Amino acid sequence: MSIPIVIRAPMGHLQGGGAHHSGCLYPWFMHIPGLKVVTYSTPTDGYGLMRSALRDPKPVLFLDHKGLFNCKGQSPVPDYLCCSARRES
């Protein structure tokens, strides 16, 4: 069965966030069979992972670390896909 859905959510600690709003729950989600969990460390990787997640026929949980919200980087080529996502197809 194919369920192409991407759920995007924030995670992680940011100054001023409460203890319950600063958790990184990706280890818990990684133990759900059939759910892919992705996160990134650079804007370029985030762009490629999101494009790859949108093409995936399986459910994907896309997690943005709050510390990367204001991070800037170079724009990759328009059809850029993350290398790890290409290998998994």
DSSP file (Angstrom, degrees, kcal/mol; ACC not computed):
  #  RESIDUE AA STRUCTURE BP1 BP2  ACC     N-H-->O    O-->H-N    N-H-->O    O-->H-N    TCO  KAPPA ALPHA  PHI   PSI    X-CA   Y-CA   Z-CA
    1    1 A M              0   0    0      0, 0.0     2,-0.5     0, 0.0     0, 0.0   0.000 360.0 360.0 360.0 136.8    0.0    0.0    0.0
    2    2 A S        +     0   0    0     56,-0.1    56,-0.2     2,-0.0     0, 0.0  -0.890 360.0 175.4-105.5 127.3    1.3    3.4   -0.9
    3    3 A I        -     0   0    0     54,-1.2     2,-1.4    -2,-0.5    53,-0.0  -0.757  11.1-167.4-129.1  84.8    0.7    6.4    1.5
    4    4 A P        +     0   0    0      0, 0.0     2,-0.4     0, 0.0    54,-0.1  -0.587  32.7 137.1 -79.4  94.3    2.6    9.4    0.0
    5    5 A I        -     0   0    0     -2,-1.4    55,-2.6    53,-0.3     2,-0.5  -0.998  36.8-159.1-138.6 141.7    2.5   11.9    2.9
    6    6 A V  E     -a   60   0A   0     -2,-0.4     2,-0.6    53,-0.2    55,-0.2  -0.986   5.5-165.1-121.0 123.9    5.1   14.3    4.3
    7    7 A I  E     -a   61   0A   0     53,-2.7    55,-3.2    -2,-0.5     2,-0.5  -0.946   7.7-162.1-108.4 120.9    4.7   15.6    7.9
    8    8 A R  E     +a   62   0A   0     -2,-0.6    55,-0.2    53,-0.2    53,-0.0  -0.895  18.6 162.7-107.7 129.7    6.9   18.6    8.6
    9    9 A A  E     -a   63   0A   0     53,-2.3    55,-2.6    -2,-0.5     2,-0.2  -0.991  34.5-116.3-146.1 149.7    7.5   19.5   12.3
   10   10 A P  E     +a   64   0A   0      0, 0.0     2,-0.3     0, 0.0    55,-0.2  -0.506  35.1 173.6 -81.8 156.9   10.0   21.5   14.4
   11   11 A M  E     +a   65   0A   0     53,-2.1    55,-2.7    -2,-0.2    56,-0.2  -0.958  26.5  46.6-150.4 166.9   12.2   19.9   17.0
   12   12 A G  S    S-     0   0    0     11,-1.6     2,-0.3    -2,-0.3    11,-0.1  -0.042  79.5 -49.4  92.3 172.9   15.1   20.7   19.3
   13   13 A H        +     0   0    0      9,-0.0     2,-0.4     3,-0.0    54,-0.2  -0.640  44.0 174.5 -89.1 137.0   16.1   23.3   21.8
   14   14 A L    >   -     0   0    0     -2,-0.3     3,-2.5     4,-0.1    53,-0.0  -0.991  47.3 -87.9-137.7 140.5   16.0   27.1   21.1
   15   15 A Q  T 3  S+     0   0    0     -2,-0.4     3,-0.1     1,-0.3     0, 0.0  -0.182 115.1  21.7 -52.8 129.8   16.7   29.6   23.8
   16   16 A G  T 3  S+     0   0    0      1,-0.3    -1,-0.3     0, 0.0     2,-0.2   0.342  91.3 129.9  94.5  -5.7   13.6   30.5   25.7
   17   17 A G    <   -     0   0    0     -3,-2.5    -1,-0.3     1,-0.1     5,-0.1  -0.588  59.6-114.4 -82.5 143.9   11.7   27.3   24.8
   18   18 A G    >   -     0   0    0     -2,-0.2     3,-0.9    -3,-0.1     4,-0.4  -0.251  28.0-105.2 -71.8 163.8   10.1   25.3   27.6
   19   19 A A  G >  S+     0   0    0      1,-0.3     3,-0.7     2,-0.2     4,-0.1   0.859 120.8  47.5 -59.9 -37.8   11.3   21.8   28.6
   20   20 A H  G 3  S+     0   0    0      1,-0.2    -1,-0.3     2,-0.1     3,-0.3   0.647 112.3  50.1 -80.4 -13.5    8.4   20.1   26.9
   21   21 A H  G <  S+     0   0    0     -3,-0.9    -1,-0.2     1,-0.2    -2,-0.2   0.353 103.4  60.8-102.0   4.4    8.7   22.1   23.7
   22   22 A S  S <  S+     0   0    0     -3,-0.7    -1,-0.2    -4,-0.4    -2,-0.1   0.261  74.6 123.4-115.6  10.6   12.4   21.5   23.3
   23   23 A G        -     0   0    0     -3,-0.3   -11,-1.6   -11,-0.1     2,-0.6  -0.328  54.7-141.0 -77.0 155.9   12.5   17.7   22.9
   24   24 A C        +     0   0    0    -13,-0.2     4,-0.1     1,-0.1   -13,-0.1  -0.912  25.6 172.2-112.0  98.8   14.0   15.7   20.1
   25   25 A L    >>  +     0   0    0     -2,-0.6     4,-1.7     1,-0.2     3,-0.8   0.273  43.3 109.3 -94.1  10.8   11.5   12.9   19.7
   26   26 A Y  H 3> S+     0   0    0      1,-0.2     4,-2.1     2,-0.2    -1,-0.2   0.828  71.7  61.3 -62.0 -30.9   12.9   11.4   16.5
   27   27 A P  H 34 S+     0   0    0      0, 0.0     4,-0.5     0, 0.0    -1,-0.2   0.898 106.1  47.9 -61.2 -35.2   14.3    8.3   18.2
   28   28 A W  H X4 S+     0   0    0     -3,-0.8     3,-1.1     1,-0.2    -2,-0.2   0.928 112.7  47.2 -67.9 -44.6   10.8    7.4   19.2
   29   29 A F  H >< S+     0   0    0     -4,-1.7     3,-1.7     1,-0.2    -1,-0.2   0.799 100.3  67.7 -67.7 -27.9    9.4    7.9   15.7
   30   30 A M  T 3< S+     0   0    0     -4,-2.1    -1,-0.2     1,-0.3    -2,-0.2   0.700  92.8  61.2 -66.2 -17.3   12.3    5.9   14.2
   31   31 A H  T <  S+     0   0    0     -3,-1.1    -1,-0.3    -4,-0.5    -2,-0.2   0.311  78.2 102.1 -92.8   9.0   10.8    2.8   15.8
   32   32 A I  S X  S-     0   0    0     -3,-1.7     3,-1.7     3,-0.1    -3,-0.0  -0.842  79.1-122.0 -92.9 116.2    7.5    3.0   13.9
   33   33 A P  T 3  S+     0   0    0      0, 0.0     3,-0.1     0, 0.0    -2,-0.1  -0.299  91.6  15.3 -60.5 135.9    7.6    0.4   11.1
   34   34 A G  T 3  S+     0   0    0      1,-0.2     2,-0.5    24,-0.0    -2,-0.0   0.324  97.5 113.9  87.0  -7.4    7.1    1.9    7.6
   35   35 A L    <   -     0   0    0     -3,-1.7     2,-0.4    -6,-0.2    -1,-0.2  -0.860  54.2-150.6-101.2 126.1    7.7    5.6    8.7
   36   36 A K  E     -b   60   0A   0     23,-2.3    25,-3.5    -2,-0.5     2,-0.5  -0.803   9.2-161.2 -92.9 135.3   10.8    7.3    7.4
   37   37 A V  E     +b   61   0A   0     -2,-0.4     2,-0.4    23,-0.2    25,-0.2  -0.975  13.7 176.5-119.2 123.8   12.3   10.0    9.6
   38   38 A V  E     +b   62   0A   0     23,-2.6    25,-2.9    -2,-0.5     2,-0.3  -0.953   9.3 165.7-129.2 148.3   14.6   12.6    8.1
   39   39 A T  E     -b   63   0A   0     -2,-0.4     2,-0.3    23,-0.2    25,-0.1  -0.932  17.9-147.6-148.2 168.6   16.4   15.7    9.4
   40   40 A Y        -     0   0    0     23,-0.5    25,-0.3    -2,-0.3    -2,-0.0  -0.856  18.2-154.3-139.4 168.5   19.2   17.8    8.0
   41   41 A S  S    S+     0   0    0     -2,-0.3    -1,-0.1     1,-0.2     3,-0.0   0.489  80.8  40.1-123.3 -10.5   22.2   19.9    9.1
   42   42 A T  S  > S-     0   0    0      1,-0.1     4,-2.3    29,-0.0    -1,-0.2  -0.955  80.2-116.8-135.2 156.0   22.6   22.4    6.2
   43   43 A P  H  > S+     0   0    0      0, 0.0     4,-2.3     0, 0.0     5,-0.2   0.870 115.9  54.3 -58.8 -36.6   20.1   24.3    4.0
   44   44 A T  H  > S+     0   0    0      2,-0.2     4,-2.3     1,-0.2     5,-0.2   0.925 109.4  46.5 -64.3 -44.5   21.2   22.4    0.9
   45   45 A D  H  > S+     0   0    0      1,-0.2     4,-2.8     2,-0.2     5,-0.2   0.891 111.0  53.2 -64.4 -38.7   20.6   19.1    2.6
   46   46 A G  H  X S+     0   0    0     -4,-2.3     4,-2.3     2,-0.2    -2,-0.2   0.907 109.0  48.9 -61.9 -42.3   17.2   20.3    3.8
   47   47 A Y  H  X S+     0   0    0     -4,-2.3     4,-2.1     2,-0.2    -2,-0.2   0.941 114.6  44.7 -61.6 -48.9   16.2   21.3    0.3
   48   48 A G  H  X S+     0   0    0     -4,-2.3     4,-2.1     1,-0.2    34,-1.0   0.883 113.2  50.4 -65.4 -39.4   17.3   18.0   -1.2
   49   49 A L  H  X S+     0   0    0     -4,-2.8     4,-2.8     2,-0.2    -1,-0.2   0.900 109.9  50.1 -66.9 -40.1   15.7   15.9    1.6
   50   50 A M  H  X S+     0   0    0     -4,-2.3     4,-2.2    -5,-0.2    -2,-0.2   0.924 111.4  48.2 -64.9 -42.7   12.3   17.8    1.2
   51   51 A R  H  X S+     0   0    0     -4,-2.1     4,-0.8     1,-0.2    -1,-0.2   0.900 114.5  46.7 -63.1 -39.4   12.3   17.2   -2.6
   52   52 A S  H  X S+     0   0    0     -4,-2.1     4,-0.7     1,-0.2     3,-0.5   0.889 110.8  52.1 -68.6 -39.4   13.1   13.5   -2.0
   53   53 A A  H >< S+     0   0    0     -4,-2.8     3,-0.7     1,-0.2    -2,-0.2   0.880 105.5  55.0 -64.7 -38.0   10.5   13.2    0.7
   54   54 A L  H 3< S+     0   0    0     -4,-2.2    -1,-0.2     1,-0.2    -2,-0.2   0.756 110.0  47.0 -67.4 -23.4    7.8   14.7   -1.6
   55   55 A R  H 3< S+     0   0    0     -4,-0.8    -1,-0.2    -3,-0.5    -2,-0.2   0.559  89.5 105.3 -91.6 -10.1    8.6   12.1   -4.2
   56   56 A D    <<  -     0   0    0     -3,-0.7     4,-0.1    -4,-0.7   -51,-0.0  -0.516  62.5-149.1 -77.1 134.8    8.6    9.1   -1.8
   57   57 A P  S    S+     0   0    0      0, 0.0   -54,-1.2     0, 0.0    -1,-0.1   0.560  78.2  73.6 -78.4  -6.4    5.5    6.8   -1.9
   58   58 A K  S    S-     0   0    0    -56,-0.2   -53,-0.3   -54,-0.1     2,-0.2  -0.642  98.6 -85.8-103.5 161.7    5.9    6.1    1.8
   59   59 A P        -     0   0    0      0, 0.0   -23,-2.3     0, 0.0     2,-0.4  -0.463  46.0-165.4 -68.2 137.5    5.1    8.3    4.8
   60   60 A V  E     -ab   6  36A   0    -55,-2.6   -53,-2.7   -25,-0.2     2,-0.7  -0.988  16.6-152.5-128.7 132.2    7.9   10.6    5.8
   61   61 A L  E     -ab   7  37A   0    -25,-3.5   -23,-2.6    -2,-0.4     2,-0.7  -0.925  16.8-163.1-101.8 112.2    8.4   12.7    9.0
   62   62 A F  E     -ab   8  38A   0    -55,-3.2   -53,-2.3    -2,-0.7     2,-0.5  -0.870   6.5-163.1-102.0 112.4   10.5   15.7    8.1
   63   63 A L  E     -ab   9  39A   0    -25,-2.9     2,-0.5    -2,-0.7   -23,-0.5  -0.857   6.6-161.4-106.5 126.5   12.0   17.3   11.2
   64   64 A D  E     -a   10   0A   0    -55,-2.6   -53,-2.1    -2,-0.5     2,-0.3  -0.905  19.0-133.2-101.8 124.0   13.4   20.9   11.2
   65   65 A H  E >   -a   11   0A   0     -2,-0.5     3,-2.0   -25,-0.3     4,-0.3  -0.630  14.4-133.9 -75.0 133.6   15.7   21.7   14.1
   66   66 A K  G >  S+     0   0    0    -55,-2.7     3,-1.2    -2,-0.3     4,-0.3   0.783 103.0  64.6 -59.8 -28.5   14.7   25.1   15.5
   67   67 A G  G 3  S+     0   0    0    -56,-0.2    -1,-0.3     1,-0.2     3,-0.2   0.652  99.6  53.7 -69.5 -14.8   18.4   26.2   15.6
   68   68 A L  G X  S+     0   0    0     -3,-2.0     3,-1.4     1,-0.2    -1,-0.2   0.403  77.0  98.1 -99.4   1.3   18.5   26.0   11.7
   69   69 A F  T <  S+     0   0    0     -3,-1.2    -1,-0.2     1,-0.3    -2,-0.1   0.859  92.9  35.7 -59.7 -36.6   15.4   28.3   11.1
   70   70 A N  T 3  S+     0   0    0     -4,-0.3    -1,-0.3    -3,-0.2     2,-0.3   0.270  90.8 121.2-100.3  10.9   17.6   31.3   10.4
   71   71 A C    <   -     0   0    0     -3,-1.4     2,-0.3   -29,-0.0    -3,-0.1  -0.557  45.1-162.0 -77.5 136.2   20.4   29.5    8.7
   72   72 A K        +     0   0    0     -2,-0.3     2,-0.3   -29,-0.0    -2,-0.1  -0.872  16.3 157.5-118.7 153.0   21.2   30.5    5.1
   73   73 A G        -     0   0    0     -2,-0.3     2,-0.1   -31,-0.1   -31,-0.0  -0.934  44.9 -62.2-158.5 179.3   23.2   28.7    2.4
   74   74 A Q        -     0   0    0     -2,-0.3     0, 0.0     1,-0.1     0, 0.0  -0.423  50.8-115.3 -72.1 145.6   23.7   28.5   -1.3
   75   75 A S        -     0   0    0     -2,-0.1    -1,-0.1     1,-0.0   -31,-0.1  -0.707  31.5-142.3 -80.5 125.6   20.8   27.4   -3.5
   76   76 A P        -     0   0    0      0, 0.0    -1,-0.0     0, 0.0     4,-0.0  -0.208  39.6 -67.1 -77.0 176.9   21.5   24.1   -5.2
   77   77 A V    >   -     0   0    0      1,-0.1     3,-1.9     2,-0.1     0, 0.0  -0.312  54.7-107.9 -60.8 150.6   20.4   23.3   -8.7
   78   78 A P  T 3  S+     0   0    0      0, 0.0    -1,-0.1     0, 0.0     0, 0.0   0.783 116.7  46.6 -57.0 -32.1   16.6   23.1   -9.1
   79   79 A D  T 3  S+     0   0    0      2,-0.0     2,-0.2   -28,-0.0    -2,-0.1   0.100  80.9 144.1 -99.3  24.5   16.5   19.3   -9.4
   80   80 A Y    <   -     0   0    0     -3,-1.9     2,-0.4    -4,-0.0   -29,-0.2  -0.426  25.5-175.1 -67.2 130.8   18.8   18.5   -6.5
   81   81 A L        -     0   0    0     -2,-0.2   -32,-0.2   -30,-0.1   -33,-0.2  -0.957  34.9 -99.9-122.8 145.7   17.9   15.4   -4.5
   82   82 A C     >  -     0   0    0    -34,-1.0     4,-1.8    -2,-0.4     3,-0.3  -0.402  28.3-130.2 -65.6 138.7   19.7   14.4   -1.3
   83   83 A C  H  > S+     0   0    0      1,-0.2     4,-1.8     2,-0.2     5,-0.1   0.862 105.5  52.9 -62.9 -37.4   22.3   11.6   -2.0
   84   84 A S  H  > S+     0   0    0      1,-0.2     4,-1.3     2,-0.2    -1,-0.2   0.866 109.1  50.1 -67.2 -34.0   21.1    9.4    0.8
   85   85 A A  H  > S+     0   0    0     -3,-0.3     4,-0.9     1,-0.2    -1,-0.2   0.855 107.5  53.8 -71.6 -33.8   17.5    9.5   -0.5
   86   86 A R  H  < S+     0   0    0     -4,-1.8     3,-0.5     1,-0.2    -2,-0.2   0.895 107.7  50.9 -66.4 -38.5   18.6    8.7   -4.0
   87   87 A R  H  < S+     0   0    0     -4,-1.8    -1,-0.2     1,-0.2    -2,-0.2   0.841 106.8  54.6 -66.3 -32.9   20.4    5.5   -2.7
   88   88 A E  H  <        0   0    0     -4,-1.3    -1,-0.2     1,-0.2    -2,-0.2   0.717 360.0 360.0 -76.5 -21.1   17.3    4.3   -0.8
   89   89 A S     <        0   0    0     -4,-0.9    -1,-0.2    -3,-0.5    -2,-0.1   0.501 360.0 360.0 -58.6 360.0   14.9    4.4   -3.8
